[in-house]
Amino acid sequence: MDLFDDPPPDAAQTQIAPGAMLLHGFARGGDAALLQAVESVLHQAPLRHWQTPGGYTMSVAMSNCGPLG
């Protein structure tokens, strides 16, 4: 199963693990607004690459935003 494949014609959702569902097309109608909101957050709190205690840069990046960071 590929996350970006079209869903089976008779499925609105697919269970991918116990308690986890893939909701086919759920955000499709608001994808542009969602992307714009994420970009707005990242403008205020840019992505940051953290370093390990040994001085190596981690391959993932994260943003720190909101009241709980």
N, CA, C and O atoms as a MOPAC input file, in Angstrom:
PM7 MOZYME 1SCF
protein

 N      0.85000 1    -1.18400 1     0.00000 1
 C      0.00000 1     0.00000 1     0.00000 1
 C      0.88800 1     1.23700 1     0.00000 1
 O      1.79200 1     1.35100 1     0.82800 1
 N      0.64300 1     2.15300 1    -0.91000 1
 C      1.35200 1     3.41700 1    -0.98900 1
 C      0.42000 1     4.50400 1    -0.47800 1
 O     -0.75300 1     4.54300 1    -0.85000 1
 N      0.92800 1     5.37800 1     0.36100 1
 C      0.12800 1     6.43900 1     0.95600 1
 C     -0.53500 1     7.31200 1    -0.10000 1
 O     -1.62000 1     7.84500 1     0.13500 1
 N      0.10000 1     7.46800 1    -1.26200 1
 C     -0.41600 1     8.37400 1    -2.27800 1
 C     -1.14900 1     7.66800 1    -3.40700 1
 O     -1.54800 1     8.31300 1    -4.37600 1
 N     -1.33400 1     6.36900 1    -3.30400 1
 C     -2.14800 1     5.65200 1    -4.28000 1
 C     -3.60400 1     6.06900 1    -4.14500 1
 O     -4.04100 1     6.48500 1    -3.07200 1
 N     -4.34900 1     5.95700 1    -5.23000 1
 C     -5.78600 1     6.18000 1    -5.13300 1
 C     -6.39400 1     5.07900 1    -4.27700 1
 O     -5.96200 1     3.92800 1    -4.34300 1
 N     -7.39800 1     5.42900 1    -3.46900 1
 C     -7.99700 1     4.41100 1    -2.60200 1
 C     -8.80400 1     3.39900 1    -3.40600 1
 O     -9.24100 1     3.68000 1    -4.52200 1
 N     -8.99400 1     2.22900 1    -2.82900 1
 C     -9.90900 1     1.27300 1    -3.47100 1
 C    -11.27900 1     1.93800 1    -3.61600 1
 O    -11.66700 1     2.72300 1    -2.75100 1
 N    -12.01600 1     1.64600 1    -4.67900 1
 C    -13.29000 1     2.34100 1    -4.92800 1
 C    -14.30700 1     2.20700 1    -3.79900 1
 O    -15.15100 1     3.08700 1    -3.63000 1
 N    -14.24700 1     1.14100 1    -3.03300 1
 C    -15.25100 1     0.92400 1    -1.98800 1
 C    -14.74200 1     1.32500 1    -0.59300 1
 O    -15.40400 1     1.02300 1     0.40000 1
 N    -13.58200 1     1.99700 1    -0.49400 1
 C    -13.01300 1     2.29300 1     0.81300 1
 C    -12.85000 1     3.79300 1     1.02100 1
 O    -12.22100 1     4.47700 1     0.21400 1
 N    -13.42000 1     4.29500 1     2.11100 1
 C    -13.19800 1     5.67700 1     2.51700 1
 C    -12.05500 1     5.73500 1     3.51400 1
 O    -11.45400 1     6.78600 1     3.73600 1
 N    -11.76200 1     4.57100 1     4.11900 1
 C    -10.67400 1     4.50000 1     5.08300 1
 C    -10.09200 1     3.09200 1     5.08300 1
 O    -10.76500 1     2.12400 1     4.72700 1
 N     -8.83300 1     3.00000 1     5.48800 1
 C     -8.14000 1     1.72100 1     5.54700 1
 C     -7.40900 1     1.63500 1     6.87100 1
 O     -6.67600 1     2.55400 1     7.23700 1
 N     -7.60100 1     0.53900 1     7.59600 1
 C     -6.86700 1     0.34500 1     8.83300 1
 C     -5.43500 1    -0.05800 1     8.48100 1
 O     -5.21700 1    -1.02800 1     7.75400 1
 N     -4.45500 1     0.69700 1     9.00300 1
 C     -3.05700 1     0.40600 1     8.70000 1
 C     -2.33800 1    -0.21700 1     9.88500 1
 O     -1.25300 1    -0.77800 1     9.73000 1
 N     -2.93600 1    -0.12400 1    11.06600 1
 C     -2.42700 1    -0.75000 1    12.28800 1
 C     -3.55600 1    -0.66900 1    13.30700 1
 O     -4.48300 1     0.12100 1    13.12700 1
 N     -3.50200 1    -1.45700 1    14.36100 1
 C     -4.55100 1    -1.35400 1    15.37900 1
 C     -4.66300 1     0.07700 1    15.91200 1
 O     -3.70500 1     0.62100 1    16.46100 1
 N     -5.83100 1     0.67100 1    15.74400 1
 C     -6.06600 1     2.03000 1    16.21900 1
 C     -5.58500 1     3.12600 1    15.28900 1
 O     -5.68200 1     4.30400 1    15.63400 1
 N     -5.06700 1     2.77300 1    14.11500 1
 C     -4.57900 1     3.76900 1    13.16000 1
 C     -5.27800 1     3.57600 1    11.81900 1
 O     -5.24100 1     2.48900 1    11.24300 1
 N     -5.90700 1     4.62500 1    11.33100 1
 C     -6.65400 1     4.55300 1    10.08200 1
 C     -6.09600 1     5.55100 1     9.07700 1
 O     -5.69900 1     6.65700 1     9.44500 1
 N     -6.06700 1     5.16000 1     7.82000 1
 C     -5.73600 1     6.05400 1     6.72200 1
 C     -7.06700 1     6.53400 1     6.15700 1
 O     -7.85800 1     5.73600 1     5.65500 1
 N     -7.31400 1     7.84200 1     6.24000 1
 C     -8.56300 1     8.42900 1     5.75800 1
 C     -8.31300 1     8.96300 1     4.35200 1
 O     -7.78800 1    10.06300 1     4.18000 1
 N     -8.68700 1     8.18400 1     3.36400 1
 C     -8.41900 1     8.51500 1     1.96000 1
 C     -9.05800 1     9.84600 1     1.57500 1
 O    -10.27000 1    10.01900 1     1.70100 1
 N     -8.24100 1    10.78200 1     1.10800 1
 C     -8.74400 1    12.05400 1     0.60700 1
 C     -9.25700 1    13.00000 1     1.66900 1
 O     -9.85800 1    14.01700 1     1.32600 1
 N     -9.04800 1    12.71400 1     2.94100 1
 C     -9.61900 1    13.51400 1     4.03500 1
 C     -9.21000 1    14.98400 1     3.94900 1
 O    -10.05200 1    15.86200 1     4.13400 1
 N     -7.95400 1    15.26600 1     3.67700 1
 C     -7.46000 1    16.64600 1     3.65600 1
 C     -7.35900 1    17.22400 1     2.25600 1
 O     -6.87400 1    18.34200 1     2.08000 1
 N     -7.80400 1    16.48500 1     1.27000 1
 C     -7.62600 1    16.91100 1    -0.11800 1
 C     -8.27200 1    18.26700 1    -0.39900 1
 O     -7.71100 1    19.05800 1    -1.15700 1
 N     -9.41700 1    18.55300 1     0.18000 1
 C    -10.10800 1    19.81500 1    -0.08000 1
 C     -9.43000 1    21.01200 1     0.56900 1
 O     -9.63100 1    22.14300 1     0.12800 1
 N     -8.63300 1    20.78800 1     1.60600 1
 C     -7.98900 1    21.89500 1     2.30600 1
 C     -6.48900 1    21.86000 1     2.23300 1
 O     -5.81600 1    22.47600 1     3.05900 1
 N     -5.94200 1    21.14700 1     1.25400 1
 C     -4.49500 1    20.97000 1     1.21000 1
 C     -3.74000 1    22.27800 1     1.00700 1
 O     -2.68400 1    22.46800 1     1.60900 1
 N     -4.24800 1    23.18100 1     0.18100 1
 C     -3.55500 1    24.44900 1    -0.05100 1
 C     -3.54400 1    25.29800 1     1.21300 1
 O     -2.52100 1    25.89600 1     1.54800 1
 N     -4.66500 1    25.35800 1     1.91600 1
 C     -4.74700 1    26.13400 1     3.15800 1
 C     -3.85300 1    25.52700 1     4.24000 1
 O     -3.21500 1    26.25600 1     5.00100 1
 N     -3.80600 1    24.20700 1     4.30800 1
 C     -2.95700 1    23.53300 1     5.29000 1
 C     -1.48700 1    23.82000 1     5.01300 1
 O     -0.73000 1    24.12800 1     5.93300 1
 N     -1.08300 1    23.72100 1     3.76100 1
 C      0.30300 1    24.00700 1     3.39100 1
 C      0.65700 1    25.45500 1     3.70900 1
 O      1.75100 1    25.72400 1     4.20500 1
 N     -0.24600 1    26.38800 1     3.43400 1
 C     -0.00300 1    27.79800 1     3.73100 1
 C      0.13700 1    28.01500 1     5.24000 1
 O      0.98100 1    28.80000 1     5.67100 1
 N     -0.67100 1    27.33600 1     6.03900 1
 C     -0.58800 1    27.46500 1     7.49200 1
 C      0.74100 1    26.91900 1     8.01500 1
 O      1.36500 1    27.52200 1     8.88800 1
 N      1.16600 1    25.78700 1     7.48300 1
 C      2.45700 1    25.21500 1     7.89900 1
 C      3.59400 1    26.14900 1     7.52000 1
 O      4.50800 1    26.36300 1     8.31600 1
 N      3.55300 1    26.70700 1     6.31800 1
 C      4.59600 1    27.64100 1     5.89200 1
 C      4.62600 1    28.88800 1     6.76800 1
 O      5.70000 1    29.42500 1     7.03900 1
 N      3.46700 1    29.35200 1     7.21100 1
 C      3.38900 1    30.50600 1     8.09900 1
 C      4.04900 1    30.20700 1     9.44400 1
 O      4.78700 1    31.03300 1     9.98100 1
 N      3.77600 1    29.02200 1     9.97800 1
 C      4.39200 1    28.61400 1    11.24100 1
 C      5.90500 1    28.51400 1    11.07200 1
 O      6.65800 1    28.99200 1    11.92000 1
 N      6.34900 1    27.89700 1     9.98400 1
 C      7.78300 1    27.72900 1     9.76600 1
 C      8.49700 1    29.05400 1     9.52100 1
 O      9.69600 1    29.16500 1     9.77600 1
 N      7.77700 1    30.05800 1     9.03200 1
 C      8.37100 1    31.38400 1     8.87600 1
 C      8.66700 1    31.99300 1    10.25100 1
 O      9.67000 1    32.68400 1    10.42800 1
 N      7.78300 1    31.72900 1    11.22000 1
 C      7.94500 1    32.26700 1    12.57000 1
 C      8.87300 1    31.41200 1    13.43200 1
 O      9.56800 1    31.93000 1    14.30600 1
 N      8.88000 1    30.13000 1    13.18900 1
 C      9.71500 1    29.19500 1    13.95500 1
 C     10.37600 1    28.25200 1    12.95600 1
 O      9.88600 1    27.14300 1    12.74100 1
 N     11.48500 1    28.67800 1    12.34100 1
 C     12.11400 1    27.88900 1    11.27100 1
 C     12.55700 1    26.50100 1    11.72100 1
 O     12.76400 1    26.23900 1    12.90600 1
 N     12.69400 1    25.62500 1    10.73500 1
 C     13.20400 1    24.29000 1    11.00800 1
 C     14.63600 1    24.38500 1    11.52200 1
 O     15.41500 1    25.23400 1    11.09000 1
 N     14.95500 1    23.51300 1    12.43300 1
 C     16.28400 1    23.52000 1    13.04000 1
 C     16.82900 1    22.09900 1    13.04500 1
 O     16.11400 1    21.15300 1    13.37600 1
 N     18.08800 1    21.95400 1    12.68100 1
 C     18.76900 1    20.66400 1    12.73800 1
 C     19.53700 1    20.59800 1    14.05500 1
 O     20.47700 1    21.36200 1    14.27200 1
 N     19.13700 1    19.69400 1    14.92000 1
 C     19.77000 1    19.55100 1    16.22500 1
 C     21.06700 1    18.76600 1    16.10000 1
 O     21.29800 1    18.07300 1    15.10900 1
 N     21.90600 1    18.88600 1    17.11700 1
 C     23.15500 1    18.14300 1    17.15900 1
 C     23.13900 1    17.17700 1    18.33000 1
 O     22.56300 1    17.45400 1    19.38200 1
 N     23.78100 1    16.04500 1    18.12500 1
 C     23.90700 1    15.06100 1    19.19300 1
 C     24.96400 1    15.54900 1    20.18700 1
 O     25.75800 1    16.43100 1    19.86000 1
 N     24.98100 1    14.98200 1    21.39600 1
 C     26.01700 1    15.37200 1    22.35700 1
 C     27.43600 1    15.16800 1    21.81900 1
 O     28.37400 1    15.82100 1    22.27700 1
 N     27.59300 1    14.26200 1    20.85100 1
 C     28.90400 1    14.02000 1    20.25300 1
 C     29.27000 1    15.01700 1    19.16400 1
 O     30.36400 1    14.94800 1    18.60500 1
 N     28.35600 1    15.95400 1    18.85400 1
 C     28.64700 1    16.98500 1    17.86600 1
 C     28.18600 1    16.68000 1    16.45700 1
 O     28.46500 1    17.45500 1    15.54200 1
 N     27.48600 1    15.56900 1    16.25500 1
 C     26.99000 1    15.21900 1    14.92200 1
 C     25.64100 1    15.88900 1    14.66800 1
 O     24.80700 1    15.97400 1    15.56900 1
 N     25.43100 1    16.36100 1    13.45100 1
 C     24.15500 1    16.96400 1    13.08300 1
 C     23.16300 1    15.85500 1    12.75600 1
 O     23.46800 1    14.94500 1    11.98500 1
 N     21.98900 1    15.93700 1    13.34100 1
 C     20.94800 1    14.94100 1    13.08200 1
 C     20.36400 1    15.15600 1    11.68600 1
 O     20.35200 1    16.28200 1    11.18800 1
 N     19.88600 1    14.10000 1    11.06000 1
 C     19.37700 1    14.17900 1     9.69900 1
 C     17.94900 1    14.71800 1     9.63600 1
 O     17.47400 1    15.05900 1     8.55300 1
 N     17.26600 1    14.80100 1    10.75300 1
 C     15.90100 1    15.32500 1    10.76800 1
 C     15.92000 1    16.76700 1    11.26000 1
 O     16.86400 1    17.19800 1    11.92300 1
 N     14.87100 1    17.50100 1    10.92700 1
 C     14.74400 1    18.87300 1    11.38400 1
 C     13.38300 1    19.01900 1    12.05500 1
 O     12.44000 1    18.29100 1    11.74500 1
 N     13.29800 1    19.97200 1    12.97800 1
 C     12.01800 1    20.20200 1    13.64700 1
 C     11.84400 1    21.68500 1    13.90900 1
 O     12.80800 1    22.45000 1    13.93100 1
 N     10.59600 1    22.07200 1    14.10700 1
 C     10.24700 1    23.43600 1    14.45500 1
 C      9.81000 1    23.43500 1    15.90900 1
 O      9.34300 1    22.41500 1    16.41700 1
 N      9.95300 1    24.54400 1    16.56900 1
 C      9.55900 1    24.66000 1    17.96100 1
 C      8.60200 1    25.83600 1    18.05200 1
 O      9.03000 1    26.99000 1    18.07800 1
 N      7.29400 1    25.54400 1    18.10000 1
 C      6.31800 1    26.62500 1    18.10700 1
 C      5.18200 1    26.29900 1    19.07100 1
 O      5.03600 1    25.15900 1    19.51200 1
 N      4.38500 1    27.30600 1    19.39200 1
 C      3.24500 1    27.12600 1    20.27000 1
 C      3.59500 1    27.28100 1    21.72500 1
 O      4.77200 1    27.38500 1    22.06900 1
 N      2.59300 1    27.29900 1    22.59600 1
 C      2.82500 1    27.53600 1    24.02900 1
 C      3.63900 1    26.42500 1    24.69400 1
 O      4.28100 1    26.66300 1    25.71700 1
 N      3.62300 1    25.23400 1    24.13600 1
 C      4.37600 1    24.11900 1    24.73000 1
 C      5.66900 1    23.83700 1    23.96600 1
 O      6.44400 1    22.95700 1    24.33900 1
 N      5.88700 1    24.58900 1    22.90500 1
 C      7.11300 1    24.43200 1    22.12000 1
 C      7.13300 1    23.11800 1    21.44700 1
 O      8.08800 1    22.80200 1    20.73800 1

